[in-house]
Amino acid sequence: MSVEVTLTSDNFDAEVMQSTTPVLIDFWAEWCMPCKMVAPLIDQIATQYAGKLKVGKVNVDEYNELANRFGIISIPTLLVMKDGKVVRQRVGALPKHELENLFKDLL
């Protein structure tokens, strides 16, 4: 069972903008091979940091308005948000230690 949150237009503000913990957001699509490569690492991080870090996923094909809101033009794009603001952003499939480096100092 995944502990990631599926982010939608309806729940984005409640889950991300009002979150009391940092949020790692994975912008992805079903057809994206690099997205599929990083997905198991994102799932591991969601489990490992549960309670300290919220992990959400945005399917850019289903919620293009969220991708547009943050200027996402390539996927996978990973955003780290804290207090409703983007504090880090990286594009591409990254190894787990680089993913962790995006948020560890914010916990």
Number of C-alpha atoms within 10 A of each C-alpha: 5 8 16 20 17 15 22 19 12 8 12 17 13 10 19 25 17 12 17 14 17 24 25 28 24 27 26 24 18 10 9 11 14 15 21 15 15 19 17 12 18 23 16 15 20 21 17 12 15 13 9 15 23 24 25 24 19 22 17 21 13 12 14 15 14 18 20 11 8 10 9 18 12 11 20 26 19 24 23 23 22 22 14 15 13 15 14 13 13 16 15 14 20 17 11 14 10 11 18 16 10 17 19 13 7 15 10
